[in-house]
Amino acid sequence: MNPWLPAEDHRVVLIHDRTQDVIASAVELATTRRTRRAGLLGRSHLEGNAALVLAPCFAIHTAFMQFPIDVLFV
């Protein structure tokens, strides 16, 4: 099963492949050089149901982050 399933309103939802649990219901895709470079800059928080997917991505930095984040490389 594809983990990127568009919701009815065309949002991207991240689903755990084995359990089918919703991991993030508000997924933002950063797939251009501009959106990847912007990342989470200027944000003071990220909602608990949100995720930012950087693709392609080989490394990240967290300099000047205003809040803690969990990072997964998949």
Rosetta blueprint (number, residue, H / E / L):
1 M L
2 N L
3 P L
4 W E
5 L E
6 P E
7 A L
8 E L
9 D L
10 H L
11 R L
12 V E
13 V E
14 L E
15 I E
16 H L
17 D L
18 R L
19 T L
20 Q L
21 D L
22 V E
23 I E
24 A E
25 S E
26 A E
27 V E
28 E E
29 L E
30 A E
31 T L
32 T L
33 R H
34 R H
35 T H
36 R H
37 R H
38 A H
39 G L
40 L L
41 L L
42 G L
43 R L
44 S L
45 H L
46 L L
47 E L
48 G L
49 N L
50 A E
51 A E
52 L E
53 V E
54 L E
55 A L
56 P L
57 C L
58 F L
59 A L
60 I L
61 H L
62 T L
63 A L
64 F L
65 M L
66 Q L
67 F L
68 P L
69 I L
70 D L
71 V L
72 L L
73 F L
74 V L
